[in-house]
Amino acid sequence: MTPSHQLHLLLAALVLGGCSPISEPSELVSHELQSRELQSPNGLSANGLSANGLSANGLSANGLSANGLSAADFQAWFQSNPTVAESVMRYLVLCAAPAGQTLSYTDATTGQGYSWSGRLGLAPGWSSGQPATVSEQQVISACLAAHVNKYGVHIPLSVLGRSAQGQPIPFTLPELVTFSQREACFFGNLFTHQGIYVGSDRGNLSARESSARACSISSNAGNARTTDCAPLMYAGTCTTFCTLDASKTYYTSCTYNGVTYRPITTRLRPDDIYLCGDGVCQISESCGTSTQYNNCLLDCGACP
């Protein structure tokens, strides 16, 4: 069974969610979960997490329904920047709605049609057209943040956590083995302007290491995450703010600045953490004179 097959075991509820590229969905690892798309892609631009993104589009009160998409405030938000809005909606629906549910929208100004598919089912009430509860706002915000990718490339993720109703995202031991690298925790609330945060679940990378998931893991103590991935803010280590579930596999809550949030936890495959010297000039590496990822002579050669 390939890693992409094993991938499908963890995301039984996404998208924004965090942190997705956009990867192609793969098949499930277990027979009982074969109807679910569990591989989570990431590739959402950090611009999609802007302050106005979720609070101004009217969906918080109107829900992911035909009524919500026909509201004047949603249409005004979407038409202000269709490229960013379409990307945000793709991950919103992916995170909030279950597999098999599709949301369609036609831009009244351009006549362009859009269709977005659900996958993770993290916010069942909101995805059916009800106003978003606080728990739904939090878990959708965390899911969107989990799918942010600085480089816009497709990196498969294992996404762990609980839905707004407290249901765990299904996972199996083979999935945890395939996605053996702990990555990050994501939490916050984009709907209420309380901010959106990322915490490290593995410590910083070495100076030789890098990843296309640069908004989540970095070799320089969070500086790149803070400066290059705004409004996503680096909060520190997950264990400082967050509580693990009984199996110690994922975080069930994170308390930051006096507010408790419902988080999303992510894991990576070892191959998605790159090393200067492995013979491949990765997207997160650059030319130079040494063995550091951003000065990598071994993989990227000398700079012109």
Backbone torsions as a table, in degrees:
resi	resn	phi	psi	omega
1	MET	NA	131.4	-175.2
2	THR	-79.6	161.2	176.5
3	PRO	-56.7	-35.4	-178.9
4	SER	-66.9	-31.8	176.0
5	HIS	-69.2	-41.3	-178.5
6	GLN	-69.4	-25.1	-179.6
7	LEU	-54.6	-39.0	-169.8
8	HIS	-69.0	8.0	-175.8
9	LEU	-90.7	-16.0	-171.4
10	LEU	-102.7	-29.6	-175.6
11	LEU	-93.0	58.1	179.5
12	ALA	-82.9	26.6	176.7
13	ALA	-155.6	4.4	-179.5
14	LEU	-76.0	NA	NA
15	VAL	NA	96.6	112.7
16	LEU	-62.7	NA	NA
17	GLY	NA	-94.2	148.0
18	GLY	50.2	-147.9	-116.8
19	CYS	-41.9	NA	NA
20	SER	NA	NA	NA
21	PRO	NA	-161.2	147.7
22	ILE	-148.0	108.7	-176.1
23	SER	-90.2	155.6	174.7
24	GLU	-76.7	140.5	178.2
25	PRO	-67.6	144.4	177.1
26	SER	-114.7	-179.2	-176.5
27	GLU	-82.3	166.1	-177.8
28	LEU	-80.6	159.6	179.3
29	VAL	-87.5	-37.0	-176.2
30	SER	-104.4	147.9	-177.3
31	HIS	-63.3	-39.5	-175.7
32	GLU	-70.1	-15.8	-179.2
33	LEU	-110.1	14.6	-172.9
34	GLN	-64.6	-16.0	-179.8
35	SER	-85.7	-3.5	-175.4
36	ARG	-108.5	142.8	175.3
37	GLU	-91.9	106.7	-172.6
38	LEU	-105.5	-10.6	176.2
39	GLN	-77.9	129.8	-179.8
40	SER	-105.6	128.2	177.2
41	PRO	-88.8	161.0	172.8
42	ASN	-139.8	149.0	-176.5
43	GLY	167.8	8.0	177.7
44	LEU	-66.9	132.6	176.2
45	SER	-70.3	145.1	176.9
46	ALA	-60.1	-22.4	177.2
47	ASN	-60.7	-27.0	179.9
48	GLY	-68.3	-13.8	179.1
49	LEU	-98.1	17.2	-176.5
50	SER	-59.8	160.7	-174.2
51	ALA	-56.2	-32.4	-175.6
52	ASN	-90.1	-11.3	-170.0
53	GLY	-53.3	-52.2	-173.9
54	LEU	-103.6	-19.0	-177.9
55	SER	-86.5	-22.0	-173.9
56	ALA	-103.1	-4.6	-174.0
57	ASN	-91.4	-1.4	175.1
58	GLY	80.9	-7.6	-175.7
59	LEU	-74.1	-23.3	179.6
60	SER	-57.7	-42.1	-178.7
61	ALA	-90.3	-31.4	-173.1
62	ASN	-96.3	-14.8	178.0
63	GLY	75.7	170.7	178.5
64	LEU	-85.6	81.2	-177.6
65	SER	-145.6	173.3	177.9
66	ALA	-59.0	-37.4	179.0
67	ASN	-65.4	-39.7	179.4
68	GLY	-64.8	-40.1	-178.5
69	LEU	-75.6	-19.8	180.0
70	SER	-90.6	-7.5	-179.7
71	ALA	-65.1	145.1	-176.5
72	ALA	-61.4	-38.5	-177.8
73	ASP	-69.4	-34.7	176.1
74	PHE	-65.9	-45.8	-178.2
75	GLN	-62.8	-39.2	178.3
76	ALA	-65.4	-41.3	178.0
77	TRP	-63.8	-47.0	-177.0
78	PHE	-63.9	-44.0	-175.7
79	GLN	-73.2	-17.7	179.8
80	SER	-68.4	-28.6	177.1
81	ASN	-160.4	79.9	-174.2
82	PRO	-57.6	-34.6	-177.8
83	THR	-64.2	-49.5	179.1
84	VAL	-68.7	-42.9	-178.2
85	ALA	-61.5	-40.9	179.8
86	GLU	-63.6	-40.3	178.8
87	SER	-65.3	-43.1	178.0
88	VAL	-60.9	-44.4	-178.9
89	MET	-64.7	-37.2	179.1
90	ARG	-58.0	-43.4	-179.2
91	TYR	-80.4	-32.3	175.9
92	LEU	-58.1	-50.2	-178.2
93	VAL	-68.1	-40.3	177.3
94	LEU	-55.9	-44.2	-178.2
95	CYS	-75.8	-44.9	-169.1
96	ALA	-80.8	-43.5	-171.3
97	ALA	-93.1	152.7	178.4
98	PRO	-77.7	163.2	175.2
99	ALA	-58.8	138.0	-178.7
100	GLY	99.6	-16.7	177.9
101	GLN	-95.7	132.4	-179.5
102	THR	-125.8	139.8	178.1
103	LEU	-117.0	130.1	-177.7
104	SER	-119.8	146.9	-178.6
105	TYR	-147.2	139.8	175.4
106	THR	-119.2	123.1	179.1
107	ASP	-67.9	118.0	-175.7
108	ALA	-65.8	-23.8	-178.4
109	THR	-82.4	-44.9	-175.0
110	THR	-101.0	-18.1	-175.8
111	GLY	79.4	1.9	179.9
112	GLN	-70.6	131.7	178.4
113	GLY	-99.6	146.9	179.8
114	TYR	-133.2	150.4	177.5
115	SER	-142.2	131.0	-176.7
116	TRP	-127.3	136.3	-175.3
117	SER	-105.3	139.6	175.6
118	GLY	-79.8	161.8	178.2
119	ARG	-148.7	-53.1	-170.5
120	LEU	-88.9	-28.7	178.3
121	GLY	65.7	38.2	-176.6
122	LEU	-76.2	-21.7	-176.9
123	ALA	-132.4	73.7	-173.9
124	PRO	-63.1	-36.4	179.2
125	GLY	-67.1	-49.1	-178.9
126	TRP	-64.9	-38.7	-178.3
127	SER	-70.5	-15.9	177.3
128	SER	-95.8	3.2	174.7
129	GLY	108.3	4.2	178.4
130	GLN	-87.8	157.1	175.6
131	PRO	-58.3	144.8	-178.6
132	ALA	-71.5	127.9	173.1
133	THR	-75.8	168.3	178.3
134	VAL	-60.8	-42.2	179.1
135	SER	-61.9	-39.8	178.0
136	GLU	-67.0	-41.9	176.9
137	GLN	-58.2	-42.8	-177.1
138	GLN	-68.8	-47.4	-175.2
139	VAL	-71.4	-32.3	176.0
140	ILE	-69.3	-41.3	176.5
141	SER	-59.5	-45.1	179.8
142	ALA	-64.5	-39.7	-179.3
143	CYS	-66.5	-42.0	177.2
144	LEU	-60.8	-46.7	-178.9
145	ALA	-61.3	-36.7	-179.4
146	ALA	-65.3	-20.7	-178.0
147	HIS	-100.6	8.0	174.7
148	VAL	-73.9	134.1	177.2
149	ASN	-133.1	120.9	-176.5
150	LYS	-57.7	-35.6	-174.7
151	TYR	-100.5	-5.8	179.0
152	GLY	69.8	23.0	-179.8
153	VAL	-96.7	168.7	-174.0
154	HIS	-97.9	103.3	178.4
155	ILE	-117.2	117.8	178.4
156	PRO	-65.5	142.6	-178.6
157	LEU	-124.7	152.2	163.5
158	SER	-100.4	119.0	-177.0
159	VAL	-109.5	124.7	-176.0
160	LEU	-124.5	154.0	178.7
161	GLY	149.0	-159.0	-179.6
162	ARG	-130.9	150.3	176.7
163	SER	-71.1	174.7	178.3
164	ALA	-60.9	-25.2	179.0
165	GLN	-91.6	4.2	176.0
166	GLY	89.0	8.2	179.6
167	GLN	-82.8	128.0	179.8
168	PRO	-66.2	143.8	169.9
169	ILE	-71.3	123.7	-176.3
170	PRO	-61.4	144.1	174.0
171	PHE	-150.9	164.0	177.9
172	THR	-130.9	166.7	177.9
173	LEU	-60.7	-43.0	177.6
174	PRO	-57.9	-35.1	178.4
175	GLU	-65.8	-44.0	179.8
176	LEU	-64.9	-31.5	177.7
177	VAL	-70.4	-44.3	179.1
178	THR	-64.7	-44.9	178.4
179	PHE	-99.6	70.7	-170.0
180	SER	-83.5	-11.8	-176.1
181	GLN	-95.1	111.1	173.2
182	ARG	-61.0	140.2	-178.0
183	GLU	-117.8	-72.3	-168.8
184	ALA	-156.8	168.6	168.7
185	CYS	-121.3	144.9	-178.3
186	PHE	-127.5	137.3	-179.6
187	PHE	-159.6	162.6	179.9
188	GLY	141.8	-167.0	178.4
189	ASN	-150.4	104.6	-179.8
190	LEU	-77.7	-18.7	-178.4
191	PHE	-74.1	-30.2	-173.3
192	THR	-111.5	9.3	-179.2
193	HIS	61.7	27.9	176.1
194	GLN	-83.6	-2.5	178.0
195	GLY	96.7	166.6	178.3
196	ILE	-135.0	133.2	-167.8
197	TYR	-129.2	153.0	172.9
198	VAL	-127.4	138.1	175.2
199	GLY	-122.2	151.3	-180.0
200	SER	-82.9	132.9	177.6
201	ASP	-109.9	12.4	-178.2
202	ARG	-147.1	-2.4	-174.6
203	GLY	86.5	171.1	-178.1
204	ASN	-75.9	153.9	174.3
205	LEU	-72.8	161.5	174.5
206	SER	-75.0	170.3	-178.8
207	ALA	-64.1	-21.3	179.4
208	ARG	-88.8	-14.7	-174.2
209	GLU	-97.3	153.4	174.8
210	SER	-157.6	173.8	178.3
211	SER	-156.2	151.7	173.5
212	ALA	-66.7	-12.6	176.7
213	ARG	-89.2	50.4	-171.8
214	ALA	-68.5	-17.4	176.7
215	CYS	-79.1	-9.1	-177.0
216	SER	-113.9	-41.6	179.3
217	ILE	-129.7	140.5	-173.6
218	SER	-150.5	162.2	177.9
219	SER	-93.5	-3.3	-174.2
220	ASN	-123.6	53.3	168.7
221	ALA	52.6	34.6	173.1
222	GLY	88.4	-4.4	-177.2
223	ASN	-61.9	-43.8	179.8
224	ALA	-65.9	-37.3	179.5
225	ARG	-63.6	-36.7	-177.8
226	THR	-76.4	-41.6	-173.1
227	THR	-86.5	-30.7	-173.5
228	ASP	-99.8	-10.8	-171.6
229	CYS	-124.9	21.2	178.4
230	ALA	-56.8	142.7	9.6
231	PRO	-86.4	7.1	175.9
232	LEU	-65.4	125.1	-175.2
233	MET	-115.1	138.5	179.8
234	TYR	-82.2	125.3	-175.0
235	ALA	-101.4	-18.1	-176.0
236	GLY	124.8	-151.1	-180.0
237	THR	-87.6	142.3	-176.4
238	CYS	-58.3	-38.6	-176.5
239	THR	-64.6	-17.6	178.9
240	THR	-72.6	-35.0	-172.0
241	PHE	-115.7	-16.7	-166.7
242	CYS	-117.9	156.7	-179.9
243	THR	-111.2	130.0	179.3
244	LEU	-79.8	155.0	173.2
245	ASP	-72.6	176.0	-174.7
246	ALA	-61.2	-31.4	-179.8
247	SER	-84.4	-4.8	-178.5
248	LYS	60.6	34.9	-179.0
249	THR	-99.4	-37.2	-177.9
250	TYR	-146.9	166.2	-177.9
251	TYR	-92.4	138.0	-178.4
252	THR	-99.4	-23.0	177.9
253	SER	-157.6	151.6	175.8
254	CYS	-135.3	128.8	180.0
255	THR	-111.9	121.4	-175.4
256	TYR	-142.1	132.5	-177.6
257	ASN	52.4	37.3	175.3
258	GLY	81.5	2.3	-179.1
259	VAL	-115.5	135.5	178.0
260	THR	-99.0	129.6	-175.0
261	TYR	-119.8	158.2	172.0
262	ARG	-94.2	115.3	-172.3
263	PRO	-96.5	172.7	168.6
264	ILE	-121.9	137.7	179.4
265	THR	-113.6	140.4	-178.3
266	THR	-124.5	153.1	175.4
267	ARG	-134.5	154.4	-178.2
268	LEU	-123.7	162.3	168.8
269	ARG	-79.0	148.6	178.0
270	PRO	-56.4	-33.7	-178.1
271	ASP	-66.0	-15.7	-178.4
272	ASP	-93.9	9.1	167.3
273	ILE	-112.1	114.6	-170.2
274	TYR	-94.6	156.0	-179.4
275	LEU	-128.5	127.2	173.6
276	CYS	-63.5	118.1	-176.3
277	GLY	119.2	-2.1	179.6
278	ASP	-86.9	2.6	174.9
279	GLY	88.6	1.2	-179.7
280	VAL	-123.0	127.6	176.3
281	CYS	-82.7	98.2	-175.9
282	GLN	-76.8	163.3	-178.6
283	ILE	-62.1	-26.0	-179.4
284	SER	-90.6	0.1	179.7
285	GLU	-106.5	163.8	179.0
286	SER	-144.4	162.2	-178.3
287	CYS	-64.1	164.6	178.8
288	GLY	168.3	-149.0	-173.5
289	THR	-129.8	1.1	-174.0
290	SER	-132.7	-159.3	-179.1
291	THR	-109.2	10.3	175.3
292	GLN	-77.4	150.6	-174.6
293	TYR	-59.4	-34.6	-178.8
294	ASN	-96.6	16.9	180.0
295	ASN	-156.3	51.0	-163.1
296	CYS	-99.6	90.2	177.4
297	LEU	-63.4	-38.5	-173.8
298	LEU	-61.8	-38.6	-176.8
299	ASP	-101.4	-35.7	-170.9
300	CYS	-111.3	-4.7	178.4
301	GLY	80.2	179.3	177.6
302	ALA	-76.2	147.9	179.4
303	CYS	-73.3	143.3	-179.8
304	PRO	-59.0	NA	NA
